[in-house]
Amino acid sequence: MRSRLLRHCEKVNRTHFKSKGFMPTISESQLQLNLSSIDRHAYFKSRYGRNGSLNKIFEPDAAIHNWYRFVLSFPPHLVREYLSQFKTDQLSIVLDPFCGTGTTLVEAKKGGFRAVGIEAHPMSSFASTVKTDWKINHKKLLDHSHKIADTALKKINKEKNLRQLPIDQEVLLLRNSISPRPLHKALILKETIDNLKDEELRGVELLSLAKILVSSVSNLHFGPEVGVRGFKEDADVVGEWLKQIHVASGDLQILGSMNSSKTEIFNSDAREINQIMKPQSVDIVITSPPYPNEKDYTRTTRLETILLGFAKNKEDLRMIKKGLVRSNTRGVYKGDSDDRLVGDVQEVQRIAAEIERRRIELGKTSGFERMYARVTKLYFGGMTRHLADLRTILKPGAMLAYVVGDQASYLRVMIRTGAILGEIAQSLGYELVATDLFRTRIATATKEQLREEVLVLRWPKK
Ligand SMILES: C[S@@+](CC[C@H](N)C(=O)[O-])C[C@H]1O[C@@H](n2cnc3c(N)ncnc32)[C@H](O)[C@@H]1O
C-alpha cells in the first residue's frame, strides 16, 4: 500500500516539475542536514522557483489541501522536503502541534505516515479533521449533496423574507463581510445540511460551505490580512457549493483508496501537549506556530467560525482566543502569565524594552499600543511553555522543523523570531541543527527584507 502511495506522490512531483520546466537540480538522495542557510535557500529556489513563489501551492499538490486553507499556510512541498530529510520510515509518527488547516497532516498522510495534529481553534481543527478523513464514499457524497442542493434551492426560492444571524453572532462578524442575500442562502444551505444529516458526509459538506463562503460568496479579501472589499449583492451559493463538492469527491476518488495511515487531530492547546499524547511517542515535528505579528487567527476565520456554529457569542470567541499562544494584542487577558517564563531571556527583554521605549518616544498611548511589549513577552513565554512541554512526548533523536518568520509589526522593532526561539529551545535541551532560510518577505512598514526560516532542532538521543 505504502509503495503505491509513494509512487503516486513521486508521479505528482515529476509532473509538477516537468510542467514548471525545472526538474530538481539536486539528486533525489536526501539532503545533508548541514547545508548552510544560504545553500538551502538556493536549493529551495532551484527546486521550486523564485523567492516570491516558494510559498505557493502547486497545482499537482492541490488535492485535499485546497478544500480549505489559510492564505499564509506553508506549502505542501516544504513539508515533503523535511519529511524526506528526516530519515522517516513507515512507522514514524509525525506531529504538527499548531496544525491549522492541516498542511503537514495531509502531506504526511499522502506519504503514508501516521500523523497527529493539535489545534486550539475549533474551526481549523475541524478543517484538519475533515481533510484527513478519506474513507468517505465519493459517489455517496455526490448523491447526498445533490439532494441537499435541490432541497435548499426550493427553500431559497420559496422564502421571501431574508434570514439573518442572531444579533449575538452578527456583531462578531467583520462589518459587511457577507451581503444579506448570500447570507440568507448560506444559512438555508447550512440548515439543510444539518436537517438531511449524514454523519459520514456532514464534515466535508460543511467544510465545502466554509471554503466557498471565504473564496466566492463573501466580500472578504485576503491580502494577506483579512478585510472587506466590494459588496456582492448576490452569489450562487448552492452552485458554488456543489462545484466544491465535486472537487472533493474527485479527490476522494483518487486518494480514498490509498487511505492506510492513521491521523488523529486534537482540538487542544499545544502548550499542554503532554496531557494529550503519550510519552516518547513522536519521531518528527513539522509545524508553523503563530508569529508575534498582531495577526488574529480568530479574525481570519471569523465568518466560517460563526456560520458553522463554532462560536455562538462573544464569550465563545473569548474562550477560543484564550486557548491560543498570545500573538496579538486583541487576545491578551488578565491573568495571562506565560511572560514569566522568559524573565531571563535577555533578547526578549531587550526587544520588549525597545518597543516600550519607541512607544513612549512616538507618543502612542492607545490600550493596544501599550500592550505591544507585553504581548511580545507573552508570545515567547507561550512558545517556551510549548517547547518545554513537548520534550516528554518526543522520542530520543526526534527531529523538528519550525517554520517561523522575523517580524517588525510592533513600532518597527525587529523581532528575529527564529533566532530567539532557537536560543530558547537550546536552553531547554534541544540541539540546534540548522536555521534554513526558506524565503524572504518585504516588511510593509520598514521595507526591510524579513526572513522566513525553518528552525531545525533535534531532541538528543539520550
Ligand atoms: C501559522 S498557523 C498554522 C498553519 C498551518 N501550517 C496550516 O497548514 O494551515 C498557526 C496555527 O496555530 C494555532 N494555534 C495558536 N495557538 C495555539 C495553541 N496554543 N495550541 C494549538 N494551536 C494553536 C492557530 O489557531 C493557527 O491555526
Ligand as a Chemical Component Dictionary entry (heavy atoms), coordinates in Angstrom:
data_LIG
# 
_chem_comp.id                   LIG 
_chem_comp.type                 NON-POLYMER 
_chem_comp.pdbx_formal_charge   0 
_chem_comp.three_letter_code    LIG 
# 
loop_
_chem_comp_atom.comp_id 
_chem_comp_atom.atom_id 
_chem_comp_atom.alt_atom_id 
_chem_comp_atom.type_symbol 
_chem_comp_atom.charge 
_chem_comp_atom.model_Cartn_x 
_chem_comp_atom.model_Cartn_y 
_chem_comp_atom.model_Cartn_z 
_chem_comp_atom.pdbx_ordinal 
LIG C1  C1  C 0  0.688  29.614 11.187 1  
LIG S1  S1  S 1  -0.809 28.809 11.609 2  
LIG C2  C2  C 0  -0.515 27.164 11.059 3  
LIG C3  C3  C 0  -0.904 26.949 9.637  4  
LIG C4  C4  C 0  -0.763 25.516 9.225  5  
LIG N1  N1  N 0  0.604  25.165 8.949  6  
LIG C5  C5  C 0  -1.657 25.175 8.048  7  
LIG O1  O1  O 0  -1.280 24.341 7.268  8  
LIG O2  O2  O -1 -2.750 25.725 7.931  9  
LIG C6  C6  C 0  -0.711 28.660 13.339 10 
LIG C7  C7  C 0  -1.873 27.930 13.961 11 
LIG O3  O3  O 0  -1.619 27.757 15.342 12 
LIG C8  C8  C 0  -2.862 27.768 16.011 13 
LIG N2  N2  N 0  -2.591 27.989 17.435 14 
LIG C9  C9  C 0  -2.297 29.136 18.074 15 
LIG N3  N3  N 0  -2.093 28.906 19.373 16 
LIG C10 C10 C 0  -2.238 27.578 19.580 17 
LIG C11 C11 C 0  -2.116 26.739 20.734 18 
LIG N4  N4  N 0  -1.828 27.234 21.916 19 
LIG N5  N5  N 0  -2.293 25.419 20.555 20 
LIG C12 C12 C 0  -2.605 24.903 19.354 21 
LIG N6  N6  N 0  -2.757 25.655 18.248 22 
LIG C13 C13 C 0  -2.561 26.980 18.343 23 
LIG C14 C14 C 0  -3.621 28.876 15.311 24 
LIG O4  O4  O 0  -5.011 28.769 15.531 25 
LIG C15 C15 C 0  -3.217 28.637 13.857 26 
LIG O5  O5  O 0  -4.133 27.786 13.235 27 
# 
loop_
_chem_comp_bond.comp_id 
_chem_comp_bond.atom_id_1 
_chem_comp_bond.atom_id_2 
_chem_comp_bond.value_order 
_chem_comp_bond.pdbx_ordinal 
LIG C1  S1  SING 1  
LIG S1  C2  SING 2  
LIG S1  C6  SING 3  
LIG C2  C3  SING 4  
LIG C3  C4  SING 5  
LIG C4  N1  SING 6  
LIG C4  C5  SING 7  
LIG C5  O1  DOUB 8  
LIG C5  O2  SING 9  
LIG C6  C7  SING 10 
LIG C7  O3  SING 11 
LIG C7  C15 SING 12 
LIG O3  C8  SING 13 
LIG C8  N2  SING 14 
LIG C8  C14 SING 15 
LIG N2  C9  SING 16 
LIG N2  C13 SING 17 
LIG C9  N3  DOUB 18 
LIG N3  C10 SING 19 
LIG C10 C11 SING 20 
LIG C10 C13 DOUB 21 
LIG C11 N4  SING 22 
LIG C11 N5  DOUB 23 
LIG N5  C12 SING 24 
LIG C12 N6  DOUB 25 
LIG N6  C13 SING 26 
LIG C14 O4  SING 27 
LIG C14 C15 SING 28 
LIG C15 O5  SING 29 
# 
